[in-house]
């Protein structure tokens, strides 16, 4: 603990011994050392009238009393001692400067752990203090600390080559150093305890209100000053050593109690990972007296650090940081402690912190990041503490003062903090590991339930007595039961009845499996008698469930029922999804296998616009009749151009070109299909109008890409389909087509394959929901072989020029081009959309981040 005694309300550049204004204040009315303000009841008021002899006697008395304090240390309460200690040291510093006739005095204490000299700089009684640290081998104070010898620089200090940096600083702060005396304070073993630095020897006869230059003693500090200091130096040294010992001991005692409280709290935490995160962060913050605390966890798959923070509205937000990035990422990579003391803004890598602080209205002054390991010494997280809070009464931080450092944050995490956090992190690691293991178990249980529920096969598991433990919905359906009916606890032999064979005996054999042949039983093509008297053809598997710890012990059986009733209708089903020619070719191939291949295909999605509104006033029979007639015509268009009907999704159609058999011109075939569907829809609507029925409108989206195409499912039941990002994009294009008022929208990949055969205009550059990669989209107008009107050509040309201006952010010229399109066709939706965007950007000019290269992002599907 130490203080510095500057005058005129100013602080000091501790590296070079150069004073600078405190908080930028160079008030001419500040009180110099010679007239210390007296305040009733303070140590300063007691010390003020003392002479060198009486002062020496006082510090000797203090020395004696501190010896008693050291002996009774364990019995004392540390509360309030720090403020008393700080006042005492400040007063001693002020009195030392007064007795030696110095304008300013600073006592630097040695921090042996960090090899730094540190001091608390204050402007006099009642002023706020500031802790400043410098390397123990830098500047004039560092030279005294290193060589342990006195440095006395007479007038003029500026003539000394070591004063260069001081001169540069004093050009900024307006102070002037004429003379300096820096003395080492050594213990009985000759080890450095502190460095006492005095600036500007004052003429004792000078008037206090005169300018500093007129008060200077031109002889500087002399041998008598050094001898005078030596007289009371041993007592001051012992006071400092004793005070520091008491301070460290009380701090450790307090921190140990806080650590025990934190560890006890962690041991009582739940196994919920999110609750553990909050508890660890809260206890670490309280333990280390930090303003903020964050626990970052390691995501090994993405090589990121992540955490959850509570926002002002009470909701939680997940944050992620790449490994190796920023201070916390550096600790995750190096697995070493990172302790940045006050002021963090002086750190060479603090630019990012400054930018984030400025955005959030915060001020980061100190930082302690430490790795958290599990029992196997694997890194599982990082604890991050921000801003060690200064003890005592300090005003709260005001964001309006940024970047000025608030007094409450002018402190640093020390070696003791690191040691206690190291112990805390061990317990935090155990709590985290337990929470992560519990989360993994819960996830595995949920995954097993999801897998069981999603299986097409009927699956039932039992315990070793044959009572049902779990059954999926498919099993209940095969047994003719409601999906809500609970089977748990019932005997499986009462639920399953097999026409051919003795199911009860098979189960008994599996539960008492002494022979390996009974562990896995398979009975193909059996007839299952269900509760509703319906018969199902199944392949039946009965497998023993062994104990994970002892494979010879049986825990139950697993019964799997594969419904094969529909296999006889395979050919008929295939004809419904593809042309007969294609189906026959497919059946000539080897037996279908589970899995798929990567294939370059084109995917077409079509959907009836406003289907709900259209059908809400129709009878069910009318809806079915309309859909059957519509699907009949549209599927014929798909088959005409060698497409495969993948599936119906309500009123939507999904067709694939290039699978299951390769199709070289898949994009061209899909585009021709869409135009054929447009033509067939016109005929379909003509018939509906003749019958006084409302016409229907459809939207079509087409994309060409490499997808996974093949048999997807289980070995017992599979479905031939296509999956992948390319499939999702074609569905999104169909959805966004309505935003542009276009009936057919194709992706740039499809357009590239057939651009020489079609009329089209580039609509936009968009990012659809669920996809980060933007895509250019085109409106399909017709075939090149068909004539196109002059007005449509003008629209294409103006739209193309407008898009060019738009992407160059020349919104006024773009607006003019789109206006020309609306003049030709006032219902041209793409032009109207771009006019609205131009107006928006003219009122709110985009930045590089908001412009995003002109990409328009759709938030909805």
Protein Blocks (a to p, Z undefined) as FASTA:
>chain_A
ZZdddehhiacdfknopacdehhiacfkbccfklccddehiaklmmmmpcfklmmmmmmm
mmmmmmmmmmmmmmpcfehklmmmmmmmmmmmmmmmmmnopabdcdddddfklopadddd
debehiacddddddfkgcjklmmmmnopacdddddfklpmklmmmmmmmmmnopacfbdc
ddddddfkopafbdcddehiadfkbcfkbcfklmpcfklpafklmmmmmmmmmmmmmmmm
mmmmmmmmmmmmmmmmmmmmmmmmmmmpcfbfklmmmmmmmmmmmmnopabdcdddddfk
lopacdddddfkopacdddddehiajklmmmmnopacdddddfklpmklmmmmmmmmmno
pacfbdcddddddfkopafbdcddehiadedjdddddfklpcbdcfklmccddfklmmmm
mmmmmmmmmmmmmmmmmmmmmmmmmmmmmmmmmpmbdcddddfkopafbdcfklmmmnop
afkbcfehpafklmpccfbdcfklmmmmmmmcfbfklmpccdehiadddfkopacddddd
ddddddfklmkbcfbdcdddddfklmmmmmmmmmmmmcfklmmmmmmmccddeddddddd
dddddddehklmmmmmpcfklmmmmmmmmmmmmmmmmmmnopacfbaehjaccddehiab
dcfklmmmmmmmmmmmmmmmmmmmmmmmmnopacdddddddddddddeddeddfkbccdd
dedjklmmmmmmmmmmmmnopabdcdfklmmmmmmmcccddfbdcddehiabdcdddddf
bdfkbccdfklmmmmmmmmmmmmmmmnopaklmmmmmmmmmmmmmmlmklmmmmmmmmmm
mmmccdfklnnnopacdfbZZ
